[in-house]
Amino acid sequence: MEKYIDIIKNAYSGYWNYLKHELISINHWDNYFYGLIGISLLVWLLEILFPWRKNQSIFRKDFWLDTFYMFFNFFLLNLIILIALSNTAAELFNDVLGIVGLSLSDLQLFSVDNMPKVLGILIFFIIADFVQWNTHILLHRVPFLWNFHKVHHSVKEMGFAAHLRYHWMEPVVYKSLLYLPIAIIGGFNAQDVAIVHFFNITIGHLNHANLGWNYGPLKYIFNNPKMHIWHHAKQLPKHLKYGMNFGITLSIWDYIFKTNYIPHSGRDIELGFDGDERFPKDFISQEIYPLNKK
């Protein structure tokens, strides 16, 4: 038990030092703090210059709430929960494997260290996205998880910052299910992860932005605003009662597994979910909503 307590302590102190370094250091390209700000400002500028819903305000409904969510979930949430949880879970998993005489390296199928860098990053990106696509479906199909995911679907006007409006439980689920598939291929370094992370953030911001883009033929590969807005539609078709267009960065999984649905332009469709008029409007109430839900 003392070992796990030390891991948690070290995770907090280590991440706090890392966060301070990110705030004062602007001389490295993979700075997550200023990277998020740069991507957000760029996509927001695109919204302002090329708005799809021209009557939607630049400071749309819940703009500031979503901006708070964006920074809370991207930085403070990591400080409060995820780093300590991830490190502790990884050590616990290794200890469990040790009981049966195995280690994580025994489960590793291959390492991207032995591949060309571009191929290794591509494999990491595809595997991570497919696992997250399946996790996203679980968030819609499992009632317990759906109560947490409602926070994200409570968005009533789409904009770039809505991308990171989600309950703190969601990344716990995503990271837990992603840990093993990524661990068994191994060989990733921090810069590889940063490249994929910044790309995913950019696509995610664009998916939620007030933009009427679908990327032409690339729409069958990459998720896009015209596709993702239907994921947030309040009225669902009968044959897709749990939702549709679950793609995170890639749309190809929805086309392969027939969960794609774009019947017409979704520019002015109503967003949300049944009963969202009773859903809390402020941050604290949204965070505790799943705990109070009977």
N, C-alpha and C positions, 0 to 999 in steps of 0.2 A: 504494500500500500504506500509506503514511504517513497518508493521509486516513482509511482504515478503522481504523487503530490509534487515531487521535485520536477517532473516533466511539465506539470501545469504551471508551476512557478517560473520555470525557465522559458516556457512559451510566452507567458505574459511579459516578462522583462525583455525577452528577445524581440517580440513584436513591437513593444513600445519604443525600444531603441530604433528599430527599423522604421517605424512611422515617423519619428522625429527626424531621422536621416532623410526620408522621402520629402518632408516638408521644407527642409533647408537646402537640399541638394537638387540642382536642376541641370547638372552636367552629365547625366547619363540618360540615354534614350529610353530605357525601360523603367522610368520612374512612373509608378502606377498612379500616384496622386495627380501629377500634372498631365499625365497621359489621359486620364479620365476627363480632366477639365478641358484639355485641347480637343478631344473627340467630341465632347458635349457641345462646346462652342461652335465647332465646325458644322455639326448636324443641325443645331439650332439655327445657324445662319442659313443653311439650305432650306429649312422650314420657312424662314422669313422671306427668302428670295423666291421660292417656288412652292407656295402653299397649295395643297390639294383642296382643303376646305378653306376657301378664301374668307369666309365669315367667322372663322375661328380666331380668337384673340391670340396674339403672340404670347401673352401671359394667360394661357388657357386655364380652364377650371382645374383646380388642384395642382397648378404648376409648382407652387412653393412646397406643398406637401411632398410631391414626387421628388423635388430637388433635395429635400431633407432625407427622404428614403434613399436616394442615390448615394449620398455621402455616408449616411449611417450604415447601410448595408455593405458598402464597398470597403469601408475602413473601420468604423467603430465596432461593427458586428464581428469582424475578424479579431479585434482586440478583446472583445468581451467573451466570445464563445469559440469560434471556429478553429483558431490555431491550437488552443489547448485541447479541444476535443479531438481534432485530427491527430495530433501527436500522441495523445493518450490512447486513442483507438488503434493506431498503428502499432504501438508497443504492446497493447493487449492482444492484438491479433498475432503478433510474432510470438508472444508467450504461449498462446493456445497452440500454435503450430509446434512450438518446442515440446509440448507435452507428448505429442505423437512422433517426436523425433524428426520434425521437418523445420525448414526455415523458408522465408519468403523467396530466397534464391532458388530453392528446389522447385518452386511453382513457376518460375520465370520461363516462358516459352522461348523468348529470344530477346535480344537487346538491340535497340536502335543505334547503339554505339558502333555496331558493326555494319551500318548502312550509310549511304550518302546522306548528308545532313537534311537536304530537302525532302527525301523520301521518309526519313525518320519523323520529321515534323508533320508530314502529311498523314502518316499512319496514326500518330498521336491525335491529330485533329479529327480524323474520321471516326476512330474508336470512341473518343470522348463524346463526339456529337451524337453518335448512335445510342450510346448508353443514356445520354441526357434526353434524347427523344423518347426513349422508353420510360424513363423516370417521369417525364412530363405527362405521359399518358396515365401513369399511376396516380399522379396528383389529381387527375380528373375522374378516375374510375373508383378510387378508394374514398369513401365518404369522410373518413377521419382526415385524410390528407387534403381532400377538397376544401375542408373548412379553413385550412391554412392558405390554400391557393386562392381562395376568394379575395384575399387582399389584393392580389395582382389584378384580378378580374373586376374589381370595383372601380377601375378607371372608366370614366364616362366620356372623356375627350382625349384622344390619342395625341401624344407628343413624345419626343425623344426620352425625357426623364421617366416616363411611365415604364420604360424597360426595367428599371431597378426598383420599382415599387413591388416589394414582396415581403412576406413574413419571414422572420429569422429562422423558422424551422425548415424552410425550403432548401437552403444550401446545406443544411445538415443531412437531409435526405439525398440530395444530389451527390454530395461528397462521399457519403457512406457507400452508395451504390457504385460510384466511379472508382473508388479506391482499389479494389481487387483487379478489375480489368486493366487499369493503368500500371499497377504494381507488377503484374505478371509479364509485362513486356519490357518495362524498365529502360534505363539508360537516358532519361531525359534530364536536361540541365535547366537552370532557371531562365536562361535566355530563350530556349526553345518554348518553354511554357509562356513566357511573356509575349512572344510573337503571336502564338495562337490566341492568347487572352485578349490582346489588343484588337486582333481581327474580329473575334467574337463580339467584343464590346461594340465595335463599329457597326457590324451587321445588326446587332440587337437594337442599337439606337435607331438605325435607319428603319428597321421593321416597325417600330412604334412611332416614328416621326409623322408629321403632317405632310407627307409626300405621296404623290400618286405614281410611284415608280414600280416596275416589275422586272426590270433588267433584260427585257426581250427574251431571247432563247435561254438565257441563264436563269430564268425564273424556275426552270425545272431542276436546278441544282441549288440555288441559294434562296433562302427565305427572303421575303420582300414585303414592303408596306401594303400592297394591294392584296397579298395573300394573308398576311398576318392579321389584318383588321377583321377578317372573317373568324379568326380564332377567338376574337373578343366579342363576337356578335351575341346579343342577348337572346335572340330567337334561334334555336338550333333545329336543323332538319331532323325528321323522325328517324332516319336511318343512321344518324350520327348523334345520338342522344347524349353522348359523353363529350362531344366536341369534335373539332377537326383542325387541320393545319397545325400539327403539334411541333413542327420543325423549330429548332433553336437557331442554328445558323444555316443548316442545309435543309432544303425543301424536298430533296430527292426521296427521303424515307416516306413522306406522305404520298408521293406518287407511286412508289413501289408497293406500299401496303394499303393503298386505296383509302387513305384518310384525308385526301385533298378535297377541297370544296371551295370553288369560286364561281357561284352561279351568275354573278353580274358585278358591276362596280359596287364596291362596298363603301363608297365615300361617305354616305349619309346614313348608314344603318345605325340603329341604337346599340350601344355597347353595354355590357354588364352581364347580369345573371338574374334569374327569377328570384324576386325578393330583395334585390339590391337596394330598394328604397328604404329598407329597414337596417341596412348595413351601416356600422359606425362610420363617421366622417373624419375623425381625428386619429392621429398616430397611435396614441396610447390605447384607445378603445379598440382599434383595429388589431393591435398586437395581442390583446387579451381576449378578443372575440372567440377564437377556437377553444379557449379554456372554459368559457362560459356557455358554449353551445351544448345543448342537451341532445 
